[in-house]
Amino acid sequence: MEPKPFLPKKGNYRDLLVYKKSECIYDVTYYFAHHYFVERKDRTIDQVVQAARSGKQNIIEGCSAASTSSETEIKLLGVARASMHEVLGDYEDYLRTRGLQQWPLDDPRTKQIQEFSKKHNRPEDYTKDIDKRSPEALCNIAITLIHQYDNLMGRLLDRLQMDFVEQGGIREQMTAARLGYRNDQKGRIAELEAENVALRAENAALRAENAALKAENAALKARIAAIKAEISRKGGLG
């Protein structure tokens, strides 16, 4: 019996909605940083772009490591989430330090972004005509996307952590697979041994039946011989 594979089959990271959101955030952030942080003399441009990239790339790395290490997967996705929090802070700082407005959740413009982003998860959906949008609008678009990203990532991490608690990490799964294979082998051996005992008993019964048939055949031959002798004796007397 071949052992069953124990490494879990993970889905493609590109299928994750949180990854699709991260691509949109990265592309918007790349544009924004290079057009509106240029007035700064510090490293804000590189930092915010790298943070947005980290929020995307660590999803790729985490999903790639998922089949061999649940701990690494959870850790890298946590890093991705923390990186996006950093990007969120940069956008909020930009609005606050320039006297611009961060639109509240009940603002019609925020609700419009939320509705739009439910069905639009391609970077080009947000970079098309991006140069026509104001810095305030771009910040609020990015902030809304980051909040959605954070919500999705939180749910993903909760599920992965629950899976880890219920199923264990790769070490536990390896041990379970190994013990399961051994138990399967022991069970199969026990079945074969029981089958062998049954076959031996059946063979013994067949031998006994064969011996009985031989004895019956011998008795029949003796009976025939006796009859022949009786016939011969009577014929001689006549």
C-alpha positions, 0 to 999 in steps of 0.5 A: 500500500502506497503512503498517502501524500501529507503535504497540503495542496494550496491554492494559487496566490493569484486567486486570493482576493486580498492579493488582487487588492494588494496589486491595486494598492501597489500601483496606486501607491507607486504613482502617488509616491512618485508624484506627490512625495517628490517635494520631500527630501527624505526617503519617504518615496522609497519607504512607502513604495517598499512597504506597499510592495512588501504587502504584496510580495509577502503574500506570494512568499507566504503562499509559496511556503504554505505547503511546507510550513504553516508557521512561515505562511502565517508569519509572512502574511502577518508581515504583509498586513503590517506593511500595509498598515505602514502605507495606511499611516503614510496616506493619513499623514499626507492628508493631515499635514496638508490640511486635506480631508480623510473622507468618513465612512458615511461619506457618499464618495467613500461609499462610491469607492466601496461599491466600485471596488467590490467588482473591480480588482484589477490595477488598471481599474484604478490607474486609468485616468489616475492623473486626473484625480486630486491627491485627496481623492487618490489618498482616500481611494488608497485608504479604502482599498487598504481597509478592505485589504486589512479586512480580507487579510484578517479573515484569511489569517483567522482561518489559517490559524484555526486550521493550524490549531485543528490540523497542526503544522507540517511536523504534526502532519508528517507525524500523522501521515507516518503513523497513519501509514504504519497503522494502515500497514498493521491493519493490512497485515492483520487482515492477511494473517486472519485470511491465512488462518481462514485458508488453513482452516478451510484447507484442513476441512478439505483434507478431512473431507477428502480422507472421508471420501477415500474411506468411503471409497475403500469401504465401497470397494470392499463391499464390491469385492465381497459381493463378487466373492459371494457370487463366485462362491455360489457359482462354484456350488452350482 
